[in-house]
């Protein structure tokens, strides 16, 4: 069975979907652009352990799975006016709940 991954970006009521390679890597600026956020906001996600701090040859990089996590973080922050600390805790709890539901 073949699995196809894609991500959706919704900005200002415009929805885009793109098929992506699971191993594709983004640098900070391109990742911020894909997420529709500023690089400074992305760095805050790393500082609060919402996104992993991956460094390869002194360059920070992100994977496709990080896009979904960053978008979830943005929605939680926007919808609940939550701090980065609260968002980190909410994401951890959501992931734990999803794991329990799969059992």
Secondary structure by P-SEA (a helix, b strand, c coil): cbbbbbbbbbcccbbbbbbbcccccccaaaaaaaacccaaaaaaaaaacccccccccccccccaaaaaaaaaaaaaaaaccccaaaaaaaaaaaaaaaaaaac
